[in-house]
Amino acid sequence: MTPNIGDIIGVKYCPVRPQPKFKYLVCLDPLKMIGFVINTENREHFYCIPILKKDHSFLKWDSFISCSNPISYEEKNITAIHSSLSRNEIIELYNHVNSAKKLSLIQKKPILQNLDSWLIKN
């Protein structure tokens, strides 16, 4: 199962601290298999943007896309593709990543290129 940019996937073995566990991720690069984690809390150091339950019914409550650190995943650990970000959510994510001080240029550039490519095609 290969997600597309902006797809929200369930990953059964996501290497987040302290223990690897199930997480939802927003796919940023399906080839390099990286994404941003969705959390239930808006912690300042995670540099989050909101993702709303009303727009993504699989969520138990309004949540937050953590934009401070892209996480890698393995395709074999994807449990499902649950939803996709809307065009407006992709634009918000693009702007947020572009202004992120916590991401290096090396991290930002491929993410912004992928989101820009998605926006041109959609």
matplotlib code that plots the C-alpha trace (Angstrom):
import matplotlib.pyplot as plt

x = [0.0, 1.7, 0.2, 0.3, 1.5, -1.0, -2.6, -3.1, -1.9, -2.0, 1.4, 1.5, 5.2, 6.1, 9.5, 8.5, 10.0, 9.9, 8.4, 7.5, 3.7, 0.7, 0.5, -1.3, 1.1, 0.6, 2.6, 5.2, 7.2, 5.9, 9.3, 11.5, 8.6, 8.6, 5.7, 4.6, 3.0, -0.5, -0.8, -3.7, -2.0, -0.7, 2.8, 4.7, 7.9, 6.2, 5.3, 1.8, -1.1, -4.7, -6.4, -10.1, -12.3, -15.2, -13.0, -11.4, -14.0, -11.5, -10.0, -11.4, -11.0, -9.5, -5.8, -2.5, 0.0, 3.5, 5.7, 9.0, 10.4, 9.7, 9.4, 10.4, 8.1, 8.2, 5.6, 5.0, 3.9, 1.1, -2.2, -4.5, -4.9, -7.5, -8.0, -6.2, -5.6, -7.7, -6.1, -6.6, -4.9, -2.0, -1.6, -1.6, 1.0, 3.1, 3.1, 3.8, 6.7, 8.1, 8.1, 9.3, 12.5, 12.8, 13.3, 16.6, 16.8, 17.8, 14.6, 12.4, 13.4, 12.1, 9.0, 8.2, 9.0, 6.6, 3.8, 4.3, 4.2, 0.9, -0.6, 0.3, -1.3, -4.4]
y = [0.0, 3.2, 6.5, 9.8, 13.1, 14.5, 11.1, 10.3, 6.9, 4.6, 3.2, 0.3, 0.6, 4.3, 5.0, 7.8, 8.1, 6.5, 3.4, 2.7, 2.6, 3.1, 6.6, 8.5, 10.3, 12.8, 11.4, 14.0, 11.8, 8.4, 7.4, 8.3, 7.2, 10.2, 12.0, 14.3, 12.7, 13.6, 14.3, 15.0, 17.8, 21.1, 21.3, 24.5, 22.6, 20.4, 23.5, 22.2, 23.0, 21.8, 18.9, 18.7, 15.7, 17.2, 17.0, 13.6, 11.3, 8.6, 11.0, 10.6, 14.4, 17.5, 16.9, 18.5, 17.8, 18.0, 19.9, 19.9, 16.6, 14.4, 10.7, 7.8, 4.7, 1.4, 0.5, -2.9, -1.1, 1.0, -0.3, 1.9, 5.1, 6.8, 10.2, 12.9, 16.5, 19.0, 21.5, 24.2, 22.0, 21.3, 25.1, 25.7, 22.9, 24.4, 27.8, 26.4, 24.4, 27.3, 29.5, 26.8, 27.8, 24.3, 22.6, 22.9, 23.9, 20.3, 19.1, 21.8, 21.8, 18.3, 18.7, 22.0, 20.6, 17.7, 19.9, 22.4, 19.5, 18.3, 21.8, 22.1, 18.8, 19.3]
z = [0.0, -1.2, 0.1, -1.8, -0.6, 1.9, 2.7, 6.4, 7.1, 10.2, 11.0, 13.5, 14.4, 14.4, 16.0, 18.3, 21.8, 24.3, 22.7, 19.1, 18.8, 16.5, 15.1, 12.3, 9.9, 7.1, 4.2, 3.0, 0.7, -0.4, -1.9, 1.0, 3.4, 5.7, 7.3, 10.1, 13.2, 14.3, 18.0, 20.3, 22.0, 20.6, 22.2, 21.2, 20.6, 18.0, 15.9, 15.2, 12.9, 13.7, 12.0, 12.7, 13.5, 11.5, 8.4, 9.2, 10.8, 11.8, 14.4, 17.9, 18.5, 17.0, 16.8, 15.6, 12.9, 14.4, 12.0, 13.9, 12.9, 9.9, 10.9, 8.7, 8.4, 6.6, 4.0, 5.7, 8.8, 7.1, 8.4, 6.2, 4.3, 6.4, 4.7, 2.8, 3.5, 1.6, -0.7, 2.0, 4.6, 2.2, 1.6, 5.4, 5.8, 3.1, 4.6, 8.1, 6.9, 4.9, 8.0, 10.4, 12.2, 13.8, 10.4, 8.6, 4.9, 4.2, 5.8, 4.4, 0.7, -0.3, 1.8, 0.2, -3.3, -2.7, -1.4, -4.3, -6.8, -5.2, -5.4, -9.0, -9.9, -7.7]

ax = plt.figure().add_subplot(projection="3d")
ax.plot(x, y, z, "-o")
ax.set_aspect("equal")
plt.show()
